[in-house]
């Protein structure tokens, strides 16, 4: 099974870089001996570009920032499925490929017959500030980074043991 770990976000927009910081931490923990079937990367893309990164993988772990209106505390860790994304992602189709949602892009990949992942883990951290320029996250989001890193590593360890 080929697994792709993608940390999403912009590392210079305060909390928006949480996914990127987790990906860096996962890479550091795994060190130079990352198994051949596991790829860890960072990305500041979405929609079709993100879908293209996933071609050829069986499983994807996405880490990203999220802002909900559900009253969750900053730093709260959400574990989401693709079905959860379908519920919160707008279903309107944009005229611009740059605005295509991940769900729409994945559906397009499947429709085109591309080898798309069958398994998804989506870990999203409730963030406070994605507008100010800073490489440092807010304290609550910074505190979530080691927890999310460990969640990703635990998931990868299960795969390494099983496969």
C-alpha positions, 0 to 999 in steps of 0.5 A: 500500500502506498501512502501519501502524507500531505501537510497543507497550508501557508507556513507564513500565515500564522495558523494556516501553516499547521499542516506544513509544520506537522509534515515537517515534524513527521519527516523529522521523526521518521528520519532518513529511513522512511519506508519506500511506500510512504511519502511525506510532503507539504503543499500550498495547493488545493483542488486539482493540484492537490488531486494530482499529488494523490494519483498513484497512492492507495491512502492519503493522510491530509493535515490542514487548518480549519475554522468552524462555527461550532464553538470548538476551542482553538487547537481542537483536533478534528478527524474527518472523512471524505463524507464529512468534507462532502457535507461542509464543502460547497457543491457549486462548480466554479468556472475556475479550476483554481477554485475547485474543491478537493471533493470535486477534483477527486470525483473528476480523477475517479471519473477519468479513470486515474488511480486515486486513493481509496483510504483517506484520513483528514486531520484538521486543527481548529485555528484562530489566525490565518490572516497575519503574516507570521511563521509562528502559530498561536499558542493553542495551535502550536500545542496541537502540533505534537499531538497531531504529529503523534496521530500521524506517526501512530497511523503510519506505524500501524501500516509499517507493522501490517505491511 
